[in-house]
Amino acid sequence: MGDEALRPRHGTPRSRPSARESTRESDKRMSNTATTPNQPSPHLAQLTSVWVFAAAMLCLAWTGFIASDDSYYAQAGAGWATHFPYVGPDFATSRYVIALPIGLMIRLFGESEFSIVLSTCLYLLLTLTLTLPMLSRLVGAGFATLTCCLMASLPLLATRATIPSADLPELFFVAAAVWLFWLATQREQRFGLLVAAGASTALAFGAHEVTGGLIIGFLLLFLAGYRIPRAQYWIMAIGFLGAIGLECLYYWAAAGNPLYRLAMLAPIAAGGAGLAPLNGDRVRVGVFELAQGGTLHVHQALDPLLMFLTHHDFSLLGWFSLPALWWCCVTHRRDMSAPLVAARLFAVFALGWFLFSAVLLRDLVLLTRYFMVVAYLLALIVAIWARFALWPARKPLLLIAAALFLAVNLLLISLDDKNPRFGERMLVGYLAQSTGPLSVDPETARRAYYFCRWSGQDCSRLVVGPPQGGAQQYFHYAENTRRGFNKSIKSDTEAGRYSPQPDWKMLWSRQEADKPLTGLVDALGLQQRLPASIYRKLAGPGRKVVVYQLP
């Protein structure tokens, strides 16, 4: 990143231009390809097209409830919907930015899997609705429309938007903070914009603590004296502390402790800073093996970078980002036109978020969703690069690249695992057609709780634990009885207690269809050549459940 992009704009001798004059002059010096931010605004038809396309992507990528962290959000949403004031018993259920919209959807539509997921889908639409007019100021309405549609097709965004999660609420408020700050750097009267940027940062922090990465980005800009006097950066603290203060007042009244949620964050922050043990869940795997989060492992320091180039959630975005970053930060580092300056601003925020997440979460499973904000910012940078570096002279190449990007996105979404709770759904289905007690392992019983609740099935019939004799039926789901996955199974001996025996009689079974690439991978003879973890990801056998009658 060039010094010109982040050069302090104040505190210079009187013979030099003032901060305001310098900023005005930099906006006037446009390159041969870049344009001013005064581009046409998007029309309703363009916004509608983005919504329709995004809705189609949500239908294609629909995954639904996965009985993971979303269990906490379902619990908190139901809590807000049924009584007030609600105080979550732990940190996850205290994320009001996630839980309040879920509670509203439950009040409007009743409690169901769809209503639990709906608010996350709406957060994606809100993010695109915000991005379209703001990006139009830099690249034009038509190009911004195309960018938003391609962004909606990115597997990471499309899939995660159909799962109740912290990631889309966080993304929306981070995007709002970034765009509000960018607007503030373009105007002389910026007090309100900076206060709003600070408040948006606080709301993003209310969704997930990884928002600290955004604060790191602001810190880097503050140290560089980027575009506005350093003293004005503190205006954002007014909005941030104001939003946090309202939260503290609520918990003071409802829980008797104004720092109720923040106190639960302290152990996590201390562990990430190395001041206390961090109960990490990252499992070490061999080189070129797939880790738990589906990321390719080479070295712990390199894995977060390689993730952008190798994980299907990012599609081709990481590869397109390489020339885009080089173009805006190296080749055209002296270009002070508005689009190039904005691209470098997004790069600073992406860098701050990446470093914060990679370091703070180093002992946790490396998940792509922790870097969703980085993907969003990279998409903006790629859009600016494509508009001003490729479109003027290489229109056919750009159109081919856009079509390829969309095609790969659609392919990856179609190949993604959109039914991770296959066994739990099958359990509910079997309960609907059977009677009497049914033995099941603890993990399957735990993850099936909400599916039973929404379907109206009687989960009290489940006998949780190793199957016993006495003509009892046993629901066997091998996926959930593996040692290491099921935390209640701590030894191979204990795992063996859930394994079917020769004298058990099979009563009922269901199995997923083979993965779409199974035939191709096997025909090419890749089963023996690929690492086992990668083969299972591409072409492994579908999940299977079996109900046994015990003697």
N, C-alpha and C positions, 0 to 999 in steps of 0.2 A: 504494500500500500504506500503510495507516494506521500512525501511530506506535504505536498501542496494540498492534498485532500483533507488533511487533518491539521493544517497549520494554524496556530493561534491567530485570532482576528482582533485582538485587543492588546493593550499595554505596549503599543509601539510609539516611537518618537513622534512629536508633533509634525515633523516634515513628511511623515508617511500618511497614507490614507487611513481614516478611522475604520473601526470595525464595520460600521454600516456601509460606508462607501466601498470598502473592499468587497463586501458581500454582493453589493449591487454590481460592481464591475465584473465579478466572477460569473454572475448569472448572464451577463451580456456577451461573454466570450464563448461563443458556441462553435463547435467543430463543424466540419462540412456535412456531417451526417446527422448530428443530434438536433433536436428541436426544443423549443421552449415548453414549459409545463402547461401553457395555455392551450391544451388540446380540446377538441369537442367533447362535451359530456355525453355519457351513454344515454340512449333513449330507453323507454320502458320496454320496448320490444327486445332490446339487447339484454336487459336484466332478466326479462321473462325467459329468454332462450337459455341463459345461464342456469336459472332455477330448474327449467324442464330437463336440461341435460344432467344437472347434478342429481335430480330425483331419479333419473334413469340409472345413473351410476350407483345410487344407493340401493335401488332394487336389485341390480346385478351383483353387488357386493354384500347383500344382506347376510349378516351373521347372527345378530341378536344377542341375547343374554348368554354369557359364558361362565357364570358362577365363579368369578374370580374377584378382583377388586370391585366389580360392579355389584356384588352382593352387598357391600357396605353402602353403596349409593342407593340401591333399592331400599335398603333398611332405612336410610336417612330420609329418602323421599317419602316413604310411607309415614315416617314419623312426622314430617312437616305437614303432610296432608291430613293427618288425623288429630293432631293436637298442637297447641301453641301455648307457651314457648317450647320449642324442641331443642334439646341439648344432646348432641351426639356423644356416645360413651367413649369413643376413641378418635384418633386423628382423622381417619378416613371419613367417618360419618359426620365430622365437623366441617367438612368442605362445603360450605353453604352455597357457593357459586354453582356447584353441581347439584346439590340436593334440592334447593328451592325450586328450580325449574321442573325437576322430576316430580316434586310434590304438587306443583301446579298442574302438570299433565295428568296426574292421578285424580286430582279433584275434577278435572274437566272430562276425562274419559274413563275413569275407573282404573283400578290396578290391574295391569296385564303386562305381558312381555312387551307389547307394542308401545304402551304408554310409558314404560320405563326407558325405552330406547329413544322415543320421539324427540325429547329435548336435545339429545346429542346431535341428531340429524339437523335440527333447527340451528344449532350452533354452527354447523358447517355452512348452511345457507346464509347465515348472518355474516360469516367470515367472507364469503364470496361477494355478498352484497356490499360489504365495506370495501373490499379490494377493487371491485370493478370501477367505481368512480375515481378512487384515488390513483390507481394505476393508469387510468385514462389520461390523467394530467401529464403523465410522463411519456406514454407510448401511443396515445390515441384510443378512442373508444372501441374501434374494431379490433385492434390488436389486443386490447385489454380483455375484450369478450372472449377471444380465442384462448388467451392465457388462462382465464378463469375456468373455462370448460376443460382444458387440459389438466389444470390443477385438480379439478373435481374428479378426474379419472385416475389420478395417482393412487395406486393401491393402498398406500399408507393412509391417505385421507379418506378414501371411499370406504375402506373396510372399517377403520376405527370409528367412523361416524355412525356406524350401525351397531355399535357396542356402547352401553353406558360407561363413560370413562371421564377422566379428568382432562384428557388431552385436547379435545375440541373446545371446551369452555376456556381452557388456558390459552389456546391458540387465538381465539377470537379477541380476548382482552389484550394479549401481547401485540397482535396485529394493530389493534386500536391505539395502543400506546406508541408503537413505532410510527404509525401514520400521523398521529397528532403531533408528535415531536418533529417529524419532517415538515408538517405544515407550519409549525412554530418557527422553524428556521427560515421560512420563506416570507415571514411577515414582521412588521415593526411592532405591532400590538400583539404580543404573544402570551400575555399573562394567563388568560383563560385556557388557552391550548395547553400550556405547560401544566397547569393544575389538573386538567382533564387527563393528560398523559400520566401523571403521577397516580391519579385515582384508578385509571385502567391497570396500571402496574400492580396496585394493591389488590384489585379484583382478580387478576391473573394469579397472584400469590395465594389468594383464597381458594383457587382451584388446585394448585400444585406448587410445592416448595421449590421445584426446579426453576421457577421464575427468577430465582436468584441470578440465573444466567443473563437475563435482561438487565438487571441492575449492574452486572459486570460490564455490559456493553455501554450503559450510560456512564459508568466510571471511566472507561477508556476515552470516551468522547469528552468528558469533563477535564481529564488530564491533558488532552490535546487542545482544549479551548475551542472545540469545534463549532464554528458558525455563529455562536452567540456568546456573550460574556459569561465567564464561569459563574458569576454571582447569580445569574438567572437560572442556572441548573437547579439551585436550591428551591426555586418556585415549585418544582415537581414534588418536593418533599411535603408541601402543603397538601396537595391532593392525596399523596400516598398516606401520610399520617392521619389525614382526615378520615379516609375510608377505614384504615385500621382502627382509629379511635371509635368510630361508630360500632365496629365489631366488638371492641372491648367493652363499650357501654352495654351492649346486648348481653354479653356473657356475665358482666357484673350484676345485671338485673336478674338474669335467668339462672346462672350457676353460682353466683356469689364470688366469682373470680374473674376479673377483667382479662387476665392473661391465660384463660382456660385453654384455648387452642394453641396459642404460641408456646405455652409451657410443654405441651406434648411434642412440639417440634424440636425442642432443645436437644434431646438425645440423638436425634437424626443428624442435626447440624454438628454436634460434637463428634459423632462417629465419622462423618464425612471430612471433618477437619483434622482427623487423626488424634483428637483429644480424648477419645473414649473408644472402646471396642465397638465395631460395627457388625451387626449380625447379618453378614452378607450371605446371599444364596447362590452366588456364582459357582458353578461346578466346573472344575478344570477338565478340559478335553484335549486330545492330541492335536498336533499341528495339521491344518487342513481338514479338521473335523468340524461339524456343525455343533455349536453350543446350544444351550437350552433355548435361547431366544431366536434360534434359526440363523445366527450370524456365523460367518466363517472365521475360525480361529487361526491366527498366525502368531501374534504376540499381543499381550494385553495392551501395550501402548499403541499398536497399529490397528487393532480390531475396530475401534470406533470410526477410523478413517476408511478402512476397507469396507465397512458396512455400507457406506454410501455407494460403493461401486459393485458390490456383490449381492446385497440382499434384495429380494424381489419387491419388497415394500417401496423401495425408491426407484424401481424400474430403471430408466436410462437417465434420470435426473442427475445423478452424480457425475456421469460421463459428460453430459452437456455443460455441467457447472465448471469443469476444468478450463475449457477455453474461454468461457464467459468471465470467470474470475481473473484470468490472465489478461484478458482484453481491457477490463475496467480498472484493474489495480496496477498493471505493469505497462502494457502497450500504450494505453491512453491515460496514464496517471496524471499527466499535466492538463488534461481536458477538464475544464471547470464548468462545463455546461450542466444544466439542471439534472438531466437523466443520469449522466455519469457520476455526478456528486451523490445522487440518491443511491445508485448502485453500490458505491463505496460505503455509504452509510449502512446499507443493509448488510454488507460484508462484515462491518465491525460488529453489528449485533449478532450475526451468525457466529462469528469467532468467539465472542463472549459467551454465548449460550453453549457452544460446542465444548469449550474448555471447562466451563463450570460443570456440565453434565458428565463429561468424561472423567473428571477428577472426583467429583462428589459421589458418583455412582460406580466407582471403579470395582467395588467388591460385590455389586449386585448383578443379577442377570442382565446382560447387555440387550436392551430392548429398543427397537427402532422408534417406538412411540415417544421415548424420552427426547428424541431429536426431531420431532415433528416441526417445531418452530424453525429449526435450521433448514429443513426441507422447504418450508414456505418461503423463507427469505431467499434461498437459492433459486427458487422458481421465479421470484421477482427479478433477480439479477439476470437469469437466463432470458427472461422476456425482454429486458432492456437491451441486452447484447444482440438478441435475434432481430429486434426492431431496427437497430442502428448499425449493426455490423453486417448482418446478412441480408435483410430485406432490400436495401437500396441496390445491391449489385448481384445478389444470389437468390432471387425469389424462388426459382424452381427447387434449389437445394433446401431452402427453408420449408417449403411446402412438403417436400418429401420427408424431411426430418420431423415435422409436426405430425404427419400421417403415421410415420413409423412409431413415434412416441405414443400416439393414441392406440395404435394396434397392439403394441407390446403391453401397454397398460391393461387393455381389455383382456388380452390373453392371460396375463398374470392374475388378474382378478378372478377369471374363470377357473384358473388352476388352484387358487388359494383354498385353504381349509376353512370352509364356511359353516361347518357343523362340528365344532370341537366338542360339543356336549352330546354327541350321538348316543352314548351309553345311557346317560341320564334321561334323555328324551324317550329312549326305548323302555327304560324302567317304568316311567309314567304310563306309557302305552300298555305295558303288560299288567300293571296294577288295574287298569280299566277293564281288563278282560279276565281277571282271575279273582280268587277269593282266598282267605286264610293268610297266615303269616308268611313272610318272604324274607329270607336271610340275604344280607347284602353287606359289602365291605364299607367301612366308615367313610372313605373318600367319596364313593358314589352316593351314599345316603346324604352326605353334607351338601354336595353339589346339586342334588336333585330337589332340595327343599323348596325353592321358589317355583320350579316346574310343577311340583305337586300342588303347591298353594294356588297357582294360577289355573290349573286344570280342575281343581276341586277334588282330587284324589286323596284317599285316606292314607297318609304316610305313616300313621301310627301302626300300620300292619308290618312295617319294616322291622326286622330283627337285626340290629347292627352288630357285626362282629363275625368271627370265623363260623362257618356253617357247622351245625350240630346234627346229630342223627335224629331219629324219631319221625321219619316220614316227612321231614321238612323240605320245602323248596328253597333253592339257592340261586340267586341271580348273579352270574359270574361275568364280570367285565374285566378282562385281562389288563386293559389299559390303565385301570385304577388300582391294580393290586401289585404293581411292580415296586420293588424296593427302591427307595430314593425318590420316587414320585409321590407315593403315599407316606406322609409323615408318621402315620400311626404304625407303619410296618418298618421295623428297625433292624431286621435280620432276615437272612435267607430262610431260616427255619420258620419264622413267623409268616413269611410270604408263602411258604409251602402249605400252610394251613388253609389258604384260600384256593389252592390248585385243585382242579377236578380229579377225582379218583376213578379207577376202573369200574367200580361197582355202582357208580352214580348213573342214573338214567336221564338222558336228555329229553326234555319235554318241549322246548321252544327255543328258537334261535333267530337272530337277524344279523345281517352283515352289510356293511357299506359296499357300494360298487367300487370296482377297481379305480384307481386314480387315472385320469385321462392319459398320462404319459407312460403308464405301465407297459403297454404293448410295445411302444416305440423303444423304450429303454431296454427291455428284454430282448427285442429283435436285434438291436445293435450290440448285444452282448456286453452291456455296461455294468451288469450286476457285480461282476467280479473285479471290475476296474475302478469303480467309484468307492470312496469311503462309505462304510456302512450307514453312517448318519445321513449322508447326502442321498444315498439310494432310497432310504426309507422316506425321505422328504419328497423325492420325485416320483417314486413308483412303488413304495411299500404297500403291503396288503391293507385293505380297508379294515376298519374296526369291526369287532364281532362281539355280540353278547349271546349268552346261552343260559337258559334256565334248566337246572338239574333237579331231579327228584332224589333225595337222599334216602338210603335204606333205613 
